[in-house]
Amino acid sequence: MGWLELADLARQATEAVLGETATYTAPLGSPVTIVGLFDAAFVRQELQDGVAVENVGPAMAVTLADLPGGAAVREAVVVVRSTSYKVAEIHKDGQGGALLRLHLV
């Protein structure tokens, strides 16, 4: 079994235990039900001119194959825990998943 298969099995196991159901609606698309790992206070750190800048906000890790067309789209609406968010950023992990940085609608 190769690395991608092992990564997929690990993602499936994690989603089965910790995953939350959400509704994903691409612009001009129909809503689909997905399961992802939601973090209401995801911390993102990056360096800007040698200074660490920290951002805290909602994010959801998803499996791209679960999304329409197998891809995440900016401005899509994600409803999780009865709260609506728009996808602001998409960070693919190279293993078939992505972290969607969300903004409250």
N, C-alpha and C positions, 0 to 999 in steps of 0.2 A: 504494500500500500504506500503510495507516494504522499508527499507533503500536502498537496492540495486536497487529497481525499481525507487526510487526518485533520486538516484545518476545517473542512466541511463538517466532519463528524463532531468536532469540538464545538463548532458554532451551533449545530443542531441540538446538542446536549445542553448547552448554555441557554438557548432559547426555550427549550422544553421546561427548564427549571425556573429561569428568571424572566422569561419573555413576557411581554404585555401585548395584548391585542390593541391594534390601532386601525384607523381608517386612513388610507392614502388616496388622495385625489389629485391627479395631474391637471394642469390647466387644460380645459376643454375635454377632460377625460371623465370616465365614470369611477366612482369610488370602489376601492378594493380593500379587503380586510387583510392586514399583514400582522406579523408578530415580530417584535423587535425589543431591544434592550433600551429602555428609556431612562434617562438621567436628567432630573429636573435642574440640577446644579453642576453640569459638566464643567470642569476647569480646563481651559486651554491656555498654554503658555507659549509665548514666542519672543524672540529677541528683536528689538528695534533699535538700531544704532547702538548696540552693545548693552541695552537696558532690557531687563526682563519685563514683559507686559503680560498681565494675567486677565483673562476674560472668563466670566462665569455666566452660564446660560444653559437652556435646555438643549438636549441632543438625543438622538436615537440611532442606535446601531441597527442596521437592517441587512437582510440578504437581498442582493440586487435581483436575483432571479424571481423573487416574490413580487417585484414591482412590474407594472405594465411595460412591455418592451424590454424588460431586464435592465432598466436604467432609472436612476433617480433624476428628477427634474427640479431646477430652481423654481420657486414660487408655487410648488405643489402644496396642498394643504394636508396636514397630518393632524388627526384628532386622536388624542390619547388622554386618558383620565378625564374625559368630558371637556377638555380644553383644546381649542384650535390654535395651530401653529402654522407658519409658512416656512418652507425650506429655504434657508438663506445661503447655506454653503453645503457642498457635497465633497467629502473626503473619502475616496475609494481606498480600500486597504490592500488591493492587489490579490486578494484571496476570494473574491466573489462577494464581498460585503462592502458597506460604506457607512460612514458616520455622517448623519444629517444634522447639521447645526440648525436649530430652529429659532424662530422669532415668534413671540406671542402675537396673535392677530387681534 
